[in-house]
Amino acid sequence: MVGTVKKVGENRYRESFGRYYEDFQVGDIYEHRPSRTITETDNTWFTLLTMNTHPMHFDAEYAKHSEFGRCIVCSPLTVAIMVGMSVTDVSQKAIANLGWKEIKLTYPLFAGDTLTAESEVLDKRESKSRPNAGLVTVSTRGFNQDGKLVCEFDRTMLIAKRGFETEDKAGY
């Protein structure tokens, strides 16, 4: 499961992360840790990298006159951090992300807020075309430090079955 150690030689061990398809159970909830405090720099860099020109994300004077009174975190950054936070628990053994749907941004996130996330397993099924994998769908929810839901989305991944993971073939 998550954070296991595998013996790879005499007095030699390698850390392994993630869940195989067989490890997922519908209804299980994984709390992703560590949390992440979002900084103004994170938000500014992300808007620059993605060429997002909306001043609500980087122009304090402009944002001061908005309903929020300050800059808000760029919503794709919130989604990206939540996905990153969930990797060890839900997609470390993924062969591919198959899609996201129902992305909902329910409350603004601001620089200085601390984001936590959790994922609930909604569905799993054997792959019809790949006997070495199965499809797993999770609902991931992100909360600020006050417990307010800021974002949620569903994600489906193709997850390797035990014995078919890439890491063993790559020597990881």
WORA-V520481 format. One record per residue. N is the residue number from 1. RES is the residue in one small letter. PSI is psi in radians with two decimals (NA if undefined). OMEGA is omega as a letter, one per 20 degrees, with the letter a starting at -180 (NA if undefined). D_CENTER is the distance of its C-alpha to the mean C-alpha in Angstrom with 1 decimal. Layout:
# WORA-V520481
N/RES/PSI/OMEGA/D_CENTER ; N/RES/PSI/OMEGA/D_CENTER
This chain:
# WORA-V520481
1/m/-2.61/a/17.5 ; 2/v/2.29/r/15.0 ; 3/g/0.63/r/16.8 ; 4/t/2.86/r/20.0 ; 5/v/2.37/a/22.8 ; 6/k/2.35/r/24.9 ; 7/k/2.20/a/28.5 ; 8/v/0.02/r/29.0 ; 9/g/-3.13/r/32.6 ; 10/e/2.08/a/35.3 ; 11/n/0.52/a/33.9 ; 12/r/2.29/a/30.6 ; 13/y/2.62/r/27.1 ; 14/r/2.30/r/23.6 ; 15/e/2.47/r/20.4 ; 16/s/2.44/a/18.1 ; 17/f/2.79/r/14.5 ; 18/g/2.99/r/12.7 ; 19/r/2.45/r/14.3 ; 20/y/2.87/r/16.8 ; 21/y/-0.74/a/17.4 ; 22/e/-0.37/a/20.1 ; 23/d/-0.23/a/18.1 ; 24/f/2.39/r/16.2 ; 25/q/2.24/r/18.3 ; 26/v/2.31/a/18.1 ; 27/g/-0.32/r/17.9 ; 28/d/2.51/r/16.1 ; 29/i/2.24/r/13.6 ; 30/y/2.13/r/11.3 ; 31/e/2.08/a/11.1 ; 32/h/2.27/r/8.5 ; 33/r/2.60/j/10.7 ; 34/p/2.90/r/11.8 ; 35/s/3.04/a/11.5 ; 36/r/2.08/r/11.7 ; 37/t/2.18/a/14.9 ; 38/i/2.28/a/14.8 ; 39/t/2.87/r/18.0 ; 40/e/-0.65/r/20.3 ; 41/t/-0.77/r/20.1 ; 42/d/-0.86/a/16.4 ; 43/n/-0.77/a/17.1 ; 44/t/-0.82/r/20.3 ; 45/w/-0.76/a/19.1 ; 46/f/-0.74/r/16.2 ; 47/t/-0.64/r/19.0 ; 48/l/-0.80/a/21.3 ; 49/l/-0.62/a/19.1 ; 50/t/0.02/r/18.4 ; 51/m/0.57/r/21.9 ; 52/n/2.01/a/21.2 ; 53/t/0.15/a/24.6 ; 54/h/2.15/a/24.3 ; 55/p/-0.22/r/26.0 ; 56/m/-0.29/a/24.1 ; 57/h/-0.22/a/21.5 ; 58/f/-0.06/a/24.0 ; 59/d/1.69/a/27.5 ; 60/a/-0.65/a/28.3 ; 61/e/-0.77/r/31.7 ; 62/y/-0.87/a/30.6 ; 63/a/-0.50/r/27.8 ; 64/k/-0.51/a/30.5 ; 65/h/0.09/r/32.3 ; 66/s/3.06/r/29.4 ; 67/e/-0.35/a/28.8 ; 68/f/-0.38/r/26.1 ; 69/g/0.06/a/28.5 ; 70/r/2.97/r/26.0 ; 71/c/2.54/r/23.3 ; 72/i/2.69/r/20.0 ; 73/v/2.37/r/16.6 ; 74/c/2.16/a/15.9 ; 75/s/-0.65/r/13.6 ; 76/p/-0.44/r/11.8 ; 77/l/-0.73/r/10.9 ; 78/t/-0.84/r/9.5 ; 79/v/-0.79/a/7.2 ; 80/a/-0.74/r/6.5 ; 81/i/-0.71/r/6.0 ; 82/m/-0.73/r/3.8 ; 83/v/-0.82/r/1.6 ; 84/g/-0.72/r/3.8 ; 85/m/-0.51/a/4.4 ; 86/s/-0.18/a/3.7 ; 87/v/-0.90/a/5.5 ; 88/t/-0.66/a/8.7 ; 89/d/-0.65/a/8.9 ; 90/v/-0.41/a/8.2 ; 91/s/0.21/r/8.4 ; 92/q/-0.57/a/10.4 ; 93/k/0.27/a/13.5 ; 94/a/2.48/r/12.5 ; 95/i/-0.63/a/15.4 ; 96/a/2.57/r/13.8 ; 97/n/2.30/a/11.3 ; 98/l/-0.27/r/13.9 ; 99/g/2.78/r/12.7 ; 100/w/2.58/r/11.1 ; 101/k/2.85/r/13.6 ; 102/e/0.76/r/14.8 ; 103/i/2.12/a/12.6 ; 104/k/2.25/r/14.5 ; 105/l/1.78/a/14.8 ; 106/t/-0.25/a/17.0 ; 107/y/2.46/a/17.9 ; 108/p/2.61/r/18.0 ; 109/l/2.40/a/16.2 ; 110/f/2.72/r/18.6 ; 111/a/2.36/a/19.0 ; 112/g/-0.28/r/19.5 ; 113/d/2.60/r/17.2 ; 114/t/2.16/a/14.9 ; 115/l/2.27/r/11.4 ; 116/t/2.79/a/10.4 ; 117/a/2.75/r/7.9 ; 118/e/2.69/r/8.8 ; 119/s/2.38/r/8.6 ; 120/e/2.32/r/12.0 ; 121/v/2.05/a/13.4 ; 122/l/-0.63/a/15.5 ; 123/d/2.66/r/17.2 ; 124/k/2.52/r/18.0 ; 125/r/2.71/r/20.9 ; 126/e/2.55/r/22.6 ; 127/s/2.40/r/22.4 ; 128/k/-0.43/a/25.7 ; 129/s/-0.23/a/25.9 ; 130/r/1.81/a/24.3 ; 131/p/-0.22/a/25.8 ; 132/n/0.09/a/23.5 ; 133/a/2.94/r/20.3 ; 134/g/2.87/r/19.0 ; 135/l/2.33/r/16.7 ; 136/v/2.29/r/14.1 ; 137/t/2.27/r/12.8 ; 138/v/2.71/r/10.4 ; 139/s/2.11/a/10.3 ; 140/t/2.31/a/7.5 ; 141/r/2.39/r/9.4 ; 142/g/2.46/a/9.4 ; 143/f/2.59/r/12.8 ; 144/n/-3.11/a/15.0 ; 145/q/-0.29/r/17.4 ; 146/d/0.08/r/19.9 ; 147/g/0.16/r/17.8 ; 148/k/2.31/r/17.7 ; 149/l/2.12/a/15.1 ; 150/v/-0.41/a/13.9 ; 151/c/2.55/r/11.4 ; 152/e/2.61/r/10.6 ; 153/f/2.80/r/10.0 ; 154/d/2.53/a/10.6 ; 155/r/2.39/r/9.3 ; 156/t/2.35/a/11.8 ; 157/m/2.64/r/11.9 ; 158/l/2.00/a/15.1 ; 159/i/2.34/r/15.0 ; 160/a/2.51/r/17.9 ; 161/k/2.77/r/20.5 ; 162/r/2.29/a/22.0 ; 163/g/-0.13/a/24.4 ; 164/f/0.23/a/22.9 ; 165/e/2.61/a/20.0 ; 166/t/-0.61/a/20.2 ; 167/e/-0.63/r/20.0 ; 168/d/-0.66/a/23.5 ; 169/k/-0.54/a/25.0 ; 170/a/-0.09/a/23.7 ; 171/g/0.32/r/25.0 ; 172/y/NA/NA/21.8
